[in-house]
Amino acid sequence: MKRTLVVGVDGSPESRAAADWAAQEAARRDMHVHVVHAWPWQPLAVPFVQDRDVEARRAQEILEESEAELRRRHPRLPLTAEVVPDGPVPALLRAAKDAEMLVLGTRGHGALAGFLLGSYGQQLIAAAECPVVSVRARHGMPVSGAAEGEVVVGQQGGVEESADVLRFAFETAAARRAPLRAVRAWSLPPVYGYSPGSMWIADQLGGLEPYEKAALEQALEPWRTRHPEVDVVAHVEQGSAGHVLLSVASDAQLLVVGRQIRESTPGARTGSVAHAVLHHSTCPVAVVPHH
């Protein structure tokens, strides 16, 4: 049975871009695509008038239009589609529970209310158990899914903490036959300028930057071994992670970042780095959950 990639559609240019990106990625990875249109029936109060049957037919039309376009553009792609009469968040989370990834459309800059199906996008990215990829449309045209440019991945923490994020990035780069740039951003701790202890530790390590480079190489080592076909560049730069990643990924074909799962914290969150790049990245962004 093929692995599944789920894409949410709502008839918008952004969701069409997401569906096309998902189809191209599924073809590269030999996956099955499952297209979902979530249709919650929410009758509005007077003076608005809604007819459930009319709305249901429109929901089916949106799905059929999306499915037909994908079959026309990707005739050999294994594809299924369904309308789910439920809210977008529970519907897409259920659909993506055992999927390899979930793909959504985004309207780009500005508030997260710009994601596919409104503010639901933020909830999906924060709660999904699988990687979530946000794809935008430029002037109504899909962003190309062609394998051009680097795959960029942000690496933070130690070997185990970044394992899921690096696994996804290496597998994606291998599937796209693309070079991979692994980025570790670092900044001076608040006490660095006046703490004798911090100065001593940095001196013993040869400085903070050599320490960060060594940490990145250690995290990359097992994935370089598993994917010798991937050309990897290790990139260490001082600055905030969000700013560094956005600068480095300006011409990337995909930017991959992590989202730490904090089971003890009420409410799911995307994290500050993912939040920044989701708002401002010009390329598709994959957010990978990890412990």
N, C-alpha and C positions, 0 to 999 in steps of 0.2 A: 504494500500500500504506500502510495506516494505521501511525502510530507506535505503539509498544507500551509498556505499563506493566505491570510484573510484580509480583505480590503473592504472598507466601508464606503458606500456611495450615497449621494443625496441629489444627484442631478446637476450639481454645480460644476463649473470649470475646474475647480480645485479637486473635486472628487474624481473627475475624469482623468486629470493628471495623475492622481494617486493610483487609479485603476491601471493606467497604462504602465506606470513605473512598476507596479506589483507584477503585472504580466511579464514584463521583460526580466525582472529579477527571478520569477518562478521558472522561466525558460532556462536561465543560466544555471539554476540550482536543481533542475529536474523536479520541480514541485507542482502541486495541484493548487489552483487558485479557487478560493471560495468567496464570492461576492455577496455582501450583505447590505440590504437597505432596511434600516430599522424604522418602523412606522407606528408611532404611538398615537392612539386616538385620544385627542384632548379637545373636546367640544368647547367652543368659545361662547361667552355670554352674548346676549343681544346687545348691539344691533348686528353682530356678525352672524352669518348663517353658514353652517357647514352640513354637508351630507356625508354620512359615513361611507356609503357605497361609492360616491364620487371620489372621495379621498382615497379609498382603498384601490380604486382603479388607477388613480394617478400614481400611487405608490408602486403598483405593478408595472406601470408604464416606465417609470424611472428605472426600475430594475431591468426590464427587458431592453431598454435603450442602452444601458450600460453593458449588459451581456452581449448584445448584438455587436456593439462597437468593438469589444474585446475579441469576439470570435472573428470579426472581419480582419482586424489587425494581427491577430495571433491564431490562425486557424488550427494549428496543431496543439494548442495549449489545453491540457486537461482542466476543465472549468465547470463549476457548479454555481448556482445563484439562488438566493431566497429572500423573500420579504419576511421580516420578523415583526409581528404586531406587539412591540414592546419598546420601552425607552431605549435610546441609542447606547447608553452606558451599559446596562445589564445585558442587552442583546449582543453587543460586540464583545464584551468580556466573556460571555458564554461561548460565543463562536470561536474566540481566539484562545480558549483555555488550553487546548492541546495543539495549538498551531505553532509554527516556527517563528512567525512574526505577524504583526498587525500593521496595516498601512492605512494612513489617513491623509486627507488633503488639508492644507493650511493656506490661509489668505495672507500669510507673511507677517510683515512688521506690525507692531502695535500690540494691543491687548490680546490675551489668549482667547477672548471671545471670538477671535477670527478663525479659530480652528473649525474643521468640518463639524457640522451639526452644532454650531455655536460653542458655548463654553464647555460642552461635553468633552471636547478634545483634551483639555487639561486633566479632567478626571480619568479619562482612558489611559493617557500616558502615565499618570501617577499610580494607577491601580493594576494595570495589565501585568500578567505573569510572564509574558514573552516580550521580546524587543518590539518597540513601536517605532515605525518610520513615518515622519511627517514630510509630505511632498507638496510643493506649491506650484501654482500656475502663474506664468508671466504673461500679462496682457491677454489672458484667456487661452494661452498656448501652454501645453505641458512642458515642464522642464525635461530636457532630454535624459533618458536613462542610459545613454550610450556610455561605454566604458572609456571615458576620456578623463584625464587628470588623475590625481591621487585619491586614495581612500585615506582619510585622516581620522585618527583615533586619539582621544584624550585618555592618558593613563594617570591614575592617582593611587596612592596607597602602596601596599605590598603585593607580593606575587599572588596570593590567594584572593585578595580583595579585587584585583583587576582581572582575574582569570576569565570570567564570563564575558567581559567587555572585549578583551583581546581576542578571545575565541571567535566571537562574532565578527570582529574587524578582519582577522586573518582569513576566515572562511569567505567573507565577502570579497576581499581583495583577490583571493585565489580564484573564485568563481568569475570575477571580472577580468582576471589577468592584468590587474592594475598594481602599481607600486603602492606601498603602505607607508605613511608617515605617522610614527607614534610620537605624541607630544606630551611632555611632562612640564607643566608650568610651576614655578616656585617663586616665593616671595619671602622677604626677610620677616622673621617673627617680630612682634611689637617690642620685645625686650632685647633684641639683638644689639641695638645701638648702645646700650648702657649696662648690660649684664655681663660681668666677667666670666660667669660660668658658660654662657652661650658662646662667647668669644673663644674660650678654651676648647670647647667641643668642636667648633668649626675648624679651629687650627689643627686639631688632632686628625680630622678627616681630610685635611688639605683644602678646606673651604666648603661652603654650602653647595656650590655648583657641581664640583666633582662628586659629592655625595648623591645629588639628585641624578646625575648621569649614571652612576653605578646602580642606583635603585631602578632606573628605567631599564638598563641592560639586563638586570636580574629578572625583571618581570617579563621581558621579551624572550629570554633564552629558550624556555620550553616551546614557545610558539614558532620561533625560528626553526627549531628542530623538526616540528611537525609539518611545517609548510616551507620547505627549502626553496620552493618555486616562487615564493613571494619576495620581491625586492623591498627591503625595509630600511627606512631612514629613521634613526633615533634623534629626536629634536627636543632639546632642553632649553627653556627660555625663562628668564625672570619676568614676572608680571602676573596679573590675575588670570586664572585659567580661562574664563570666558573671553576676555580680550585677546589672549594669545591664540586660542583656537579659532576665533573668528578671523583673525589676521592671516593665520597659516592656511585656513580652509577657503580662502576667497575664490580659488579656482579648482576646488576639489569636486569630485563627483559624488562624494558621500562623506558626512561627518558623523562619527560614532562617539557617543558619550555614555557614561554610566549614570544610573539612578540607584542610590543605596536604599535597600528595603529596611525600614526601621519598624519592626513589629511592635516595639514598645511605645511608639509615638502615635497618638491619636490622629487619624486622618492621613491619607497618602499624600506625598509631596514629590515634586519633580526634582528638587535640589536647585541650588543657585546656578551652577554651571549649565545644567540642562535648560533651565529657565532662560538664561541669557542667549544661548545659541538657538533655541527654538524660536525666539522672537526675531533674531537678526540674521541668521545664516541665509545665504543666497543659494545654498545647495540643500538637497534632502538631508534630514537629520535622523539618525537612529538612536533611540534611547534604550539602553539595555539595563534591565533590573539586575541587581546583584546584592549579596549579603556582605 
